[in-house]
């Protein structure tokens, strides 16, 4: 393995990590009430809500993929929209998980800047 391969994998992993963090911060900044409600639900019963989300996501994702395979372009667009909304919901939920972890790692500066918890 040459240095270029190592650098490629390193930059791909770090770029993906930076993208996830930026989505989490954007979700926290744009939807603070929603992420706080998600954080409270994660705090109360994490496994229960994860299973409910999984039971809701699997059939919806299957419907989105089925709509993507239909030849009608309008239905393909609806399928892509459904899948993108599921991804957005997952990112907001994972933002709440990141915020919950940040609440466990409290810092005095977090009171003035709540985004730092994410």
C-alpha positions in Angstrom: 0.0 0.0 0.0 1.5 3.3 -1.0 1.2 6.6 0.7 -1.4 7.9 -1.8 -3.8 5.0 -0.9 -3.4 5.7 2.8 -4.0 9.4 2.3 -7.1 8.7 0.2 -8.7 6.5 2.8 -7.7 8.9 5.6 -9.2 11.9 3.8 -12.4 10.0 2.8 -13.0 8.9 6.5 -12.2 12.4 7.9 -14.4 14.1 5.2 -17.3 11.8 6.0 -16.8 12.6 9.7 -16.8 16.3 9.1 -19.9 16.1 7.0 -21.8 14.2 9.7 -20.7 16.8 12.3 -21.8 19.7 10.0 -25.2 18.0 9.5 -25.6 17.6 13.3 -24.8 21.2 13.9 -27.1 22.4 11.2 -29.9 20.3 12.6 -29.3 21.7 16.1 -29.2 25.2 14.7 -32.2 25.0 12.4 -34.5 22.8 14.6 -33.5 23.3 18.2 -37.0 22.4 19.6 -37.2 19.2 17.5 -33.7 18.0 18.5 -34.5 18.8 22.2 -37.7 16.7 22.0 -35.8 13.9 20.3 -33.1 14.2 23.0 -35.7 13.9 25.7 -37.2 10.8 24.1 -33.7 9.2 23.7 -33.0 10.0 27.3 -36.3 8.4 28.6 -36.4 5.1 26.6 -33.7 4.8 24.0 -34.3 1.2 22.9 -38.0 1.6 22.6 -37.8 4.7 20.4 -35.1 3.2 18.3 -37.2 0.1 17.6 -40.3 2.3 16.8 -38.1 4.3 14.4 -36.8 1.2 12.8 -40.3 -0.3 12.4 -41.4 2.9 10.7 -38.3 3.3 8.5 -38.1 -0.1 7.0 -41.5 -0.1 5.2 -41.2 3.5 4.2 -37.7 2.9 2.7 -39.1 -0.1 0.9 -41.9 2.0 -0.5 -39.4 4.7 -1.6 -37.2 2.1 -3.4 -40.2 0.6 -5.0 -41.3 4.0 -6.3 -37.8 4.6 -7.6 -38.1 1.4 -9.8 -41.3 2.6 -11.5 -40.9 4.0 -15.0 -43.1 7.1 -14.3 -40.7 10.0 -13.6 -43.2 11.7 -11.2 -43.3 8.5 -9.1 -39.5 8.3 -9.2 -39.3 11.8 -7.9 -41.7 10.9 -5.1 -39.6 7.9 -4.2 -36.4 9.9 -4.1 -38.2 12.5 -1.9 -39.3 9.9 0.5 -35.8 8.5 0.8 -34.3 11.9 1.3 -36.8 12.8 4.0 -35.9 9.5 5.8 -32.2 10.4 5.6 -33.0 13.9 7.0 -35.0 12.4 9.9 -32.1 10.1 10.6 -29.7 13.0 10.7 -31.9 15.0 13.1 -32.3 11.9 15.3 -28.6 11.3 15.4 -28.1 15.0 16.1 -30.2 14.5 19.2 -28.1 11.5 20.2 -25.0 13.6 19.8 -26.6 16.4 21.9 -27.5 13.8 24.6 -23.9 12.6 24.7 -22.8 16.3 25.0 -25.1 16.8 27.9 -23.3 14.0 29.7 -20.0 15.8 29.1 -21.0 19.1 30.6 -18.7 22.1 30.4 -19.4 25.6 31.9 -19.1 27.2 28.4 -22.0 25.1 27.1 -24.5 27.3 28.9 -23.7 30.3 26.7 -23.2 28.2 23.5 -25.6 25.2 23.4 -24.3 24.1 20.0 -21.0 23.1 21.6 -22.7 20.1 23.2 -23.3 18.6 19.7 
